[in-house]
Amino acid sequence: MSETAYDLDLDTRLDTGDGDHDRFSHYVQKDEATRAMVEGTTVTALCGKKWVPSRDPEKFPICNTCKELHATLESN
């Protein structure tokens, strides 16, 4: 089994949906988060949310869906 490092990153893209995901930090693969910050590319969170990260994730609460999925991955 291969291990994948996940890191928190903030969703800053405005969404036309209910807006809830725009107020949370999300779990993304650490290497993807770093590359996205440097190159301005899109990342995909564990919960499926896609965006270009640009803000400090420490200022926002963690997405509950990401948190639950991350806990499931850690227990396996």
N, C-alpha and C positions, 0 to 999 in steps of 0.2 A: 504494500500500500504506500503510495506517495503522500507526503505531507505538503499541504499548501498553506502558506502564511497569509493571513488576512489582516487587514488594517482598517481603521476607521477612516472614512473620508466623507466630506460633506457634499450633499446634493445642492447645487446652487442654481440649476436651470429652472426657469419658471415653467410650470406645467399647467395645461388647461384642464386637468382633472380636478379632483377634490382638494388638492393643495396640501394634503397632509404630509406627503413625502418630502416636500420642500422645506420642512421645518425640522428635519432630523439628519443625524449623521448615519451613514450606512457602512456596512462591511463590504470591502472589495479586496481583491487579491493585491497584496502589498506591492509586487513588482508592477502591476498594472497601474496602481495609484501613482507611483513614482513617475512612471513613463508619461501618464496623462498630465501630471502637473508640469512636466518639462515640455512636452510636445503639444499640449492643449487638445489631446484626444479624448474620446468618450470612454468611460468605464461602466461596467455593469455590476451592480450590487448583488448580494446574495438573494435579496427579495425581488430582483429583476429590474429595478429602477436603473435607468441609463441617464448619464449627464457628464458634463465636463467639469471636474472639480477645480475650485479656485478659492475656497474659504477654509478657515480653521475649524475642523470638526469638533474640537474640544468645547466650542461655544454652544453646541446643540445636543439634545438628548439622542440616544441611540434608537434607531428604528426598531420597534418591537419584533417585526417579522425577521429582520436580519439577526437580531439577538437570539431568537428562538432557533433559527436555522444554524447559526454558529454553534450554539450549545449542542445541537444534535450532531453536528460534524465532530465536535470535540469528544463526544461520548463514544463515537465509533472507533 
